[in-house]
């Protein structure tokens, strides 16, 4: 049997998750190695599917550590499942490489498999091609029928929440690009990790399934992503800028105006933004309180005619920023 | 609401298949426009998933007509479903573009949607990013539980078949690259179309579900792809070179040696290669005979120890070619 270099690359990914757990999923009838993977979806479960492409120089710095890229390329995909309240299941990975670098492939795939194993996921297939470096991941999750969180369910009077703190990822990117100087190495590292190793809020998404009226993950920045909820739900919103949660790490080194800009339009925080009917606010505290990540009420859903408005106390504040758009920067 | 150019691109693809049929699939609970698509898989159906990436300059000529690319990018993915005997269902499309060209996007997406509609498929999501031109498609199909065709079921004595004719796609590519001169414009066009507009053998795959013991689609050439069946089934094979089916179009302009080389290792024919137990040979004639595409028995499965051998009559023939490998050319 003749093997090309092409096959050698594929071997980095054809592990059947043997890297750590060694146990392939029982709902995978046929994994990597045939024309298609074959998968079982249990009764009363919906399949949730999302695709993300990451291009070198656009979505990540060409100098990125392949281990960080292996983590992040999957984490941003997991974040889409989190926003639907879905359980992670299977991954298809299409990887395009300019050349073959064993060290790079080993580091990338080790890191990817560590995160796959953490979430009990299985790599079910993909493609390996030659070309400018880019990655396209299609993630598959499962969610009980009727329980998925969408962007369309927000109603006037619902409260608007976010998980975690906002703006840290943009601060971490600024550090990496030497636009922000941080002398304290612990603070520096924590912000950089928020950019390179975002935590997908899978547990929070699952906990919100029956409680939130709408949800989205914050990939492009609060302004841009909250607008998606407002458009899908035909609503407006009032956001209290004084309630935006910041990390103490960022606030030690960043002026309040810059922090606000990064929180609202920096992008890549991969926290969840969700809306909660008044009647579920107590249950939210019960559901999220023990998961180890903060969450903050930052505003309230308003009539569509009001649009998206920002306040400090009772005073409106005008902002002219928008979310991250790869084609407009 | 602010729209970036980014959103404009997405609009070419957010049609809910309204282009022709207008009827989205009933098993799509939620299509394009949220963090994930939500999909229903019926009881007693398995989900079949396959991913293909096409990179400009590697998998298609940079000068390709976007309408041809729209067709072919989906057709090669459909061919993977055909090889499993699966029914086409949903598509995720990740498209990376160097810049925005409305004419290109309109032609590409019109052609893609025409083929989606033909097979009753729905585009359920994807990603649109900036970078060097490439496409990654993840296709989803459905197949009755226990009926999927795999590469692993071939047994000693089973007969080896292929659909259609082999080598035409390589001949068509040679014409496009001006390595082959064909004066007859009808012949020329028919061979070029075999390269640009391969016909996925979906109907044949469905008809073979209960009859073939193994199947694969011919993307890399018969030698390379038949070897995949042999490896997965732990078998050898005897192939009769005199039985290889050629089109009369190709044979008018191509020497027999070149025709054989293209048939065995040219790649991109997207015909099916499948194996059939003796007892099912009559049923195969019934099942495939009315589908309008020829099929030919080209050999027989042999013990693993024999490897893959080629014959003319009773004489063995030595060949040293292998299949198409993007990294070795």
Interface residues (C-beta under 8 A of the other chain):
Chain A: X1 X2 X4 X5 X6 X9 X29 X30 X33 X34 X35 X36 X37 X38 X39 X40 X41 X43 X46 X47 X48 X49 X50 X51 X52 X53 X54 X55 X56 X57 X58 X59 X80 X81 X83 X84 X86 X90 X92 X93 X94 X96 X100 X124 X125 X126 X127 X129 X130 X131 X132 X134 X136 X138 X140 X141 X143 X145 X148 X150 X151 X152 X215 X216 X217 X227 X231 X232 X322 X325 X326 X327 X328
Chain B: X1 X2 X4 X5 X6 X9 X29 X30 X33 X34 X35 X36 X37 X38 X39 X40 X41 X43 X46 X47 X48 X49 X50 X51 X52 X53 X54 X55 X56 X57 X58 X59 X80 X81 X83 X84 X86 X90 X92 X93 X94 X96 X100 X124 X125 X126 X127 X129 X130 X131 X132 X134 X136 X138 X140 X141 X143 X145 X148 X150 X151 X152 X215 X216 X217 X227 X231 X232 X322 X325 X326 X327 X328
